[in-house]
Amino acid sequence: MNLLLTGCFSYSELQIQKLKDLGYSIYFMQHEAEGVPLSVSEVDAIVCNGFFLHHDIDTFSNLKFIQLTSAGFDRVPVDKIKSREIKLFNARGVYSTPMAEWALFRVLEYYKRGWFFGQEQKSGRWTKHRELKEIFGTKVAVIGAGNV
């Protein structure tokens, strides 16, 4: 089985070897907009992100499996994938912790005026900012849908 890996993820030698041990012939392309390193009709499975924004899925006649490195399905032709009964998997849950941390970071940055102090540092000034408040005891609600 021919597995096409794209540069949207950094693979270790151990990971590549484990895939080979499962019986895959591995092909790699760094940039998803590049030419495919084997005949598209020979690709059985692919790990990608925006690959099908640059390549017509209809030309991949033997494709059976797609693993996305993204949580969303907005960069793949879902209707065509379903109609051809190609197995499609996303990276559901993989971004939950980083996104929660990012939301917390942005709340703190906003509340503590991080942008102001970044500008001050770049310009070599240290102007007093009298509107800053302590955040101790403050409650913040972060509301989202799904894992992210």
N, C-alpha and C positions, 0 to 999 in steps of 0.2 A: 504494500500500500504506500502511495506517495503522499507525504505530508509536506505542505508548504508552510514554512515559518517566515514571518515578516519581522522587520526590525522594530515593530511597535512594542516589543518586549525583549529584555536582555536575557538570553538563555545561557546557563552555565554548561560546562562540558558534561557534568553529571546529568543534568536534565536531558541534554541531547542524547547521551548514551542510554538513558532509561527509555527514551522514545524509540531508539534503534532496537533495544532489547525487546520491545513490544512488537517488533516486526515492521516498523516504518522505515522507508527510505526517505531521508531528510533532504529537503531543498530549502535554501535560504535566500531571501532578498531583503536588503536593508530598507529600501524605500518602497512603499506600496504603489507608487505611481510608475515605477520602473517596469521594464519588460520581465515577464515571468521566466524563470530559469529552466523550465521544462515545458513541453507541450501542454497547453491548458486542458486538453482532453485527457491528460494523464494525472491530473491533480485529483486525489481522492478526498483529502482533508486539508483544511487551512486554519492557521491561527492568525488573526488579523484584527484591524480596527476599521480603517476607512478604505480598505482594499477595493471594495466594489463601487466606490465613487470613481475609480479610475479604470476598472476592468468590467466588461459585460459578463454577468453571471451566466447568461445563456450559452456562452462559449465553453463553459466548464461542464462538459457533458457527463463526466464521471463523478462529480462532486457529491459526497455523501455526508459531510460533517464540516461545520464551521464553528470554531471557538473564537468568540470576540474577547478582546482585552478591555472592552468598555462595558459599563452597566446598561447603557441604552442600546436600543435597536434602530436608532434613527439614521444610521449610516449604512444599512444593508437593505436590499429589496425583499422585505419580509414576505410579501405576497407571492413572489416568485419562488422563494425558498420553501414556503408552505406547499405550494402547488406541486413542487418537485419532490416533496417529502424529504428534503435535506434536513438533517438534524442540526439545530441551531442552539448554541449555548452562549450565555453572556457571563460577565464577571460579577454577577450579582453579589452584593455584600462586601466586595473587596475594597470599596471606597468608603464604607460606613465610618470607620474610625478617622481617617484623614479628613473627611468632610465635617464631621462633628468637631474635630480640633480646629478646622478652618473657621467654622461658625463662631466658636468661642474666641478665637484669635481676633476676628473682625469686630466682635462685640467689645472686647477689651480695647482694641485699637481705636474704635469710635469713641468710646466712653472716656478714655484717657488721652485723646487727641494725639495719637501716635504720628499722624501726618504732620502736625505742627512741629513736633520735636525732631522729626526727620529733616524738615526744611531748615530748622535752626542749626542742626548739626552740619548739614551741607554748606551752609553759609558762614559757619564759624561763629554763630551768635548763641547766646543763652538768655533769651528774653523771658522774664517771668510771665507765667500764664496763670492769672488769678481765678479763672473759671473752673479749674480742675477740682474734682471732688474725689473723695475716697470712695471706693466701691464696696467696702466692707458692709455686709448686711443688705446689699442690693440683690434683688431677685430679677432673673432674666429668663424668659421662656423662649426656647428655640423650637419652632413648630415645623415639621416637615412630613413628607409622605414616603413610605417605604423605608428601605435600609438607609438611603442617603438622607 
